[in-house]
Amino acid sequence: MITITRNEEVVLNQVQIFDREYSDGIPIDVLRKELGFHEYDLVQILEELKDKDLIIFNDNLVSLSDNEKEINTVNSKKDAKEIELNQKEQDSYDLIRSLVDDKNLISKYTLEGHLLYGDLKLTNFRMYHIILSLQNKGLLKTINKEDGEYYFLVE
């Protein structure tokens, strides 16, 4: 099951309507005019839908993907995050939020140390699974800086 927000549902529904009319892909300007969204917001929503494999979004053209998936709609990204995160992931996410600096960065080794040897006492496998899961959900990103590897917490 895939969880999407209300805005994502509105955009997806409009894509489904226009998909029959535009066989080569729906121009993003057509969606923007029809929906009344700011272009930046619309692109963000389209990227989210693309990441969830519900649409194909390339070269400012949008079309439906062929995947038939069960979709659950929630009111906000916060609600979607709460549904998708299991308890260990949520505890890890809360720990990461408490450890990041003012730029939402944390050293890879510091984070892994806290997950392995801190209160959560995760195994190596579980720790890497949680980090990967948070990255797949767009909540954590890997960043390479001159002085080492970091994780960036997306809020």
Secondary structure, DSSP 8 states (H G I E B T S, - for coil): -EEEEHHHHHHHHHHHHHHTT-TT-EEHHHHHHHH---HHHHHHHHHHHHHTTSEEEETTEEEE-S----EEEESSHHHHHHHH--HHHHHHHHHHHHH--TTSEEEHHHHHHHHHHSTT---HHHHHHHHHHHHHTTSEEEEEETTEEEEEE--
